Amino acid sequence: MRLEIEQPRQSWVEDFAILKRAIMRAAPAGAYLHHIGSTAVPGLPAKDIIDIQLTVENLAEVSENALEQEGFERRSTVADHCPPGLDLAESELQKALFRSKGRPANLHIRERGRFNQRYPLLCRDFLRAHPTAASAYAQIKQRLAQRFPMDADFYYDIKDPVFDIIMDGANEWAKLIDWLEPPGD
């Protein structure tokens, strides 16, 4: 698959809203959604794939069959990467990953209060509040995709540590403003 970073689209917000309705029909009680990733940051170029985080109390509560009926197929139960210098328990990084069979979307299902559940929300909010950081991040993504359009593994090998650098600043910013997880989108 060719990596392509596209200019921001208003349709990403609308596409999230449509996907949200389908996901919430299949979600366990008490679950909630956030639009995450680059398509959730106004003005940020991104791959044309909507990333969504479903927060649940326990991954075991998720019905694969219910999500399948809503057009999502399970990809795997995986662990997110652990930033350098941190020693996190496997449970802090575990998630279930589903992909939409229709409009390109990734559904990341994570447990409430885990490190990996907070990480994409704080990163998204930090980039929304810091346009210079968002612009620099966009340049990195665009240049990586131009240079290595057919090598997604290499793209993520570079992009993940860049996120870790962004998150260092985001964590300081969160302390400064007393950032709290926002309610679901």
Contacts in CASP RR format, 6 or more apart in sequence:
PFRMAT RR
TARGET T0000
AUTHOR 0000-0000-0000
METHOD contacts of the structure
MODEL  1
MRLEIEQPRQSWVEDFAILKRAIMRAAPAGAYLHHIGSTAVPGLPAKDII
DIQLTVENLAEVSENALEQEGFERRSTVADHCPPGLDLAESELQKALFRS
KGRPANLHIRERGRFNQRYPLLCRDFLRAHPTAASAYAQIKQRLAQRFPM
DADFYYDIKDPVFDIIMDGANEWAKLIDWLEPPGD
1 152 0 8 1.000
2 149 0 8 1.000
2 150 0 8 1.000
3 47 0 8 1.000
3 144 0 8 1.000
3 145 0 8 1.000
3 148 0 8 1.000
3 149 0 8 1.000
3 150 0 8 1.000
3 151 0 8 1.000
3 152 0 8 1.000
3 155 0 8 1.000
4 47 0 8 1.000
4 48 0 8 1.000
4 145 0 8 1.000
4 149 0 8 1.000
5 45 0 8 1.000
5 46 0 8 1.000
5 47 0 8 1.000
5 138 0 8 1.000
5 141 0 8 1.000
5 142 0 8 1.000
5 145 0 8 1.000
6 45 0 8 1.000
6 46 0 8 1.000
6 47 0 8 1.000
6 48 0 8 1.000
7 45 0 8 1.000
8 39 0 8 1.000
8 42 0 8 1.000
8 43 0 8 1.000
8 44 0 8 1.000
8 45 0 8 1.000
8 46 0 8 1.000
9 39 0 8 1.000
9 48 0 8 1.000
12 39 0 8 1.000
12 40 0 8 1.000
12 46 0 8 1.000
12 50 0 8 1.000
13 35 0 8 1.000
15 50 0 8 1.000
15 103 0 8 1.000
15 105 0 8 1.000
16 35 0 8 1.000
16 39 0 8 1.000
16 40 0 8 1.000
16 50 0 8 1.000
16 52 0 8 1.000
16 185 0 8 1.000
18 103 0 8 1.000
19 50 0 8 1.000
19 52 0 8 1.000
19 100 0 8 1.000
19 103 0 8 1.000
19 105 0 8 1.000
20 33 0 8 1.000
20 35 0 8 1.000
20 52 0 8 1.000
20 185 0 8 1.000
22 70 0 8 1.000
22 71 0 8 1.000
22 72 0 8 1.000
23 33 0 8 1.000
23 52 0 8 1.000
23 54 0 8 1.000
23 67 0 8 1.000
23 70 0 8 1.000
23 72 0 8 1.000
23 107 0 8 1.000
24 31 0 8 1.000
24 33 0 8 1.000
25 66 0 8 1.000
25 70 0 8 1.000
26 63 0 8 1.000
26 66 0 8 1.000
26 67 0 8 1.000
26 69 0 8 1.000
26 70 0 8 1.000
26 72 0 8 1.000
27 33 0 8 1.000
27 54 0 8 1.000
27 56 0 8 1.000
27 62 0 8 1.000
28 56 0 8 1.000
28 57 0 8 1.000
28 61 0 8 1.000
28 62 0 8 1.000
28 63 0 8 1.000
30 56 0 8 1.000
30 57 0 8 1.000
31 54 0 8 1.000
31 55 0 8 1.000
31 56 0 8 1.000
31 57 0 8 1.000
31 61 0 8 1.000
32 54 0 8 1.000
32 55 0 8 1.000
32 183 0 8 1.000
32 184 0 8 1.000
33 52 0 8 1.000
33 53 0 8 1.000
33 54 0 8 1.000
33 55 0 8 1.000
33 184 0 8 1.000
33 185 0 8 1.000
34 40 0 8 1.000
34 52 0 8 1.000
34 53 0 8 1.000
34 55 0 8 1.000
34 120 0 8 1.000
34 121 0 8 1.000
34 124 0 8 1.000
34 182 0 8 1.000
34 184 0 8 1.000
34 185 0 8 1.000
35 50 0 8 1.000
35 51 0 8 1.000
35 52 0 8 1.000
35 124 0 8 1.000
35 185 0 8 1.000
36 51 0 8 1.000
36 52 0 8 1.000
36 53 0 8 1.000
36 108 0 8 1.000
36 120 0 8 1.000
36 121 0 8 1.000
36 124 0 8 1.000
37 46 0 8 1.000
37 51 0 8 1.000
37 120 0 8 1.000
37 123 0 8 1.000
37 124 0 8 1.000
38 44 0 8 1.000
38 45 0 8 1.000
38 46 0 8 1.000
38 47 0 8 1.000
38 51 0 8 1.000
38 138 0 8 1.000
38 141 0 8 1.000
39 46 0 8 1.000
39 48 0 8 1.000
39 49 0 8 1.000
39 50 0 8 1.000
39 51 0 8 1.000
40 51 0 8 1.000
40 124 0 8 1.000
40 185 0 8 1.000
41 124 0 8 1.000
41 127 0 8 1.000
41 128 0 8 1.000
41 134 0 8 1.000
42 128 0 8 1.000
43 134 0 8 1.000
44 127 0 8 1.000
44 134 0 8 1.000
44 137 0 8 1.000
44 138 0 8 1.000
45 138 0 8 1.000
45 141 0 8 1.000
45 142 0 8 1.000
46 141 0 8 1.000
48 104 0 8 1.000
49 104 0 8 1.000
49 105 0 8 1.000
49 106 0 8 1.000
50 100 0 8 1.000
50 103 0 8 1.000
50 104 0 8 1.000
50 105 0 8 1.000
50 106 0 8 1.000
51 105 0 8 1.000
51 106 0 8 1.000
51 108 0 8 1.000
51 120 0 8 1.000
52 105 0 8 1.000
52 106 0 8 1.000
52 107 0 8 1.000
52 108 0 8 1.000
53 108 0 8 1.000
53 109 0 8 1.000
53 110 0 8 1.000
53 117 0 8 1.000
53 120 0 8 1.000
53 121 0 8 1.000
54 62 0 8 1.000
54 107 0 8 1.000
54 108 0 8 1.000
54 109 0 8 1.000
54 110 0 8 1.000
55 109 0 8 1.000
55 110 0 8 1.000
55 111 0 8 1.000
55 112 0 8 1.000
55 117 0 8 1.000
56 62 0 8 1.000
56 109 0 8 1.000
56 110 0 8 1.000
56 111 0 8 1.000
56 112 0 8 1.000
57 111 0 8 1.000
57 112 0 8 1.000
58 111 0 8 1.000
59 77 0 8 1.000
59 94 0 8 1.000
59 95 0 8 1.000
59 96 0 8 1.000
59 109 0 8 1.000
59 111 0 8 1.000
62 96 0 8 1.000
62 109 0 8 1.000
64 74 0 8 1.000
67 74 0 8 1.000
67 98 0 8 1.000
67 107 0 8 1.000
68 74 0 8 1.000
71 100 0 8 1.000
71 101 0 8 1.000
71 102 0 8 1.000
72 98 0 8 1.000
72 99 0 8 1.000
72 100 0 8 1.000
72 101 0 8 1.000
72 107 0 8 1.000
73 98 0 8 1.000
73 99 0 8 1.000
73 101 0 8 1.000
74 96 0 8 1.000
74 97 0 8 1.000
74 98 0 8 1.000
75 97 0 8 1.000
75 98 0 8 1.000
75 99 0 8 1.000
76 96 0 8 1.000
76 97 0 8 1.000
77 94 0 8 1.000
77 95 0 8 1.000
77 96 0 8 1.000
77 97 0 8 1.000
78 94 0 8 1.000
78 95 0 8 1.000
78 96 0 8 1.000
78 97 0 8 1.000
79 90 0 8 1.000
79 93 0 8 1.000
79 94 0 8 1.000
79 95 0 8 1.000
80 93 0 8 1.000
80 95 0 8 1.000
80 116 0 8 1.000
80 119 0 8 1.000
81 93 0 8 1.000
81 160 0 8 1.000
82 88 0 8 1.000
82 93 0 8 1.000
83 164 0 8 1.000
83 167 0 8 1.000
84 161 0 8 1.000
84 164 0 8 1.000
86 115 0 8 1.000
88 115 0 8 1.000
91 111 0 8 1.000
91 114 0 8 1.000
92 114 0 8 1.000
92 115 0 8 1.000
92 116 0 8 1.000
93 114 0 8 1.000
93 115 0 8 1.000
93 116 0 8 1.000
94 110 0 8 1.000
94 111 0 8 1.000
94 114 0 8 1.000
94 116 0 8 1.000
95 108 0 8 1.000
95 109 0 8 1.000
95 110 0 8 1.000
95 116 0 8 1.000
96 108 0 8 1.000
96 109 0 8 1.000
97 106 0 8 1.000
97 107 0 8 1.000
97 108 0 8 1.000
97 109 0 8 1.000
98 106 0 8 1.000
98 107 0 8 1.000
98 109 0 8 1.000
99 105 0 8 1.000
99 106 0 8 1.000
99 107 0 8 1.000
100 106 0 8 1.000
100 107 0 8 1.000
108 120 0 8 1.000
110 116 0 8 1.000
110 117 0 8 1.000
111 117 0 8 1.000
118 181 0 8 1.000
119 167 0 8 1.000
121 181 0 8 1.000
121 182 0 8 1.000
122 167 0 8 1.000
122 170 0 8 1.000
122 171 0 8 1.000
122 174 0 8 1.000
122 179 0 8 1.000
123 163 0 8 1.000
123 166 0 8 1.000
123 167 0 8 1.000
123 170 0 8 1.000
125 170 0 8 1.000
125 179 0 8 1.000
125 182 0 8 1.000
126 133 0 8 1.000
126 166 0 8 1.000
126 167 0 8 1.000
126 169 0 8 1.000
126 170 0 8 1.000
126 173 0 8 1.000
126 174 0 8 1.000
127 133 0 8 1.000
127 134 0 8 1.000
127 137 0 8 1.000
127 166 0 8 1.000
128 134 0 8 1.000
129 173 0 8 1.000
130 173 0 8 1.000
133 166 0 8 1.000
137 162 0 8 1.000
137 166 0 8 1.000
140 158 0 8 1.000
140 159 0 8 1.000
140 162 0 8 1.000
141 159 0 8 1.000
144 154 0 8 1.000
144 155 0 8 1.000
144 158 0 8 1.000
144 159 0 8 1.000
145 155 0 8 1.000
148 154 0 8 1.000
148 155 0 8 1.000
173 179 0 8 1.000
END
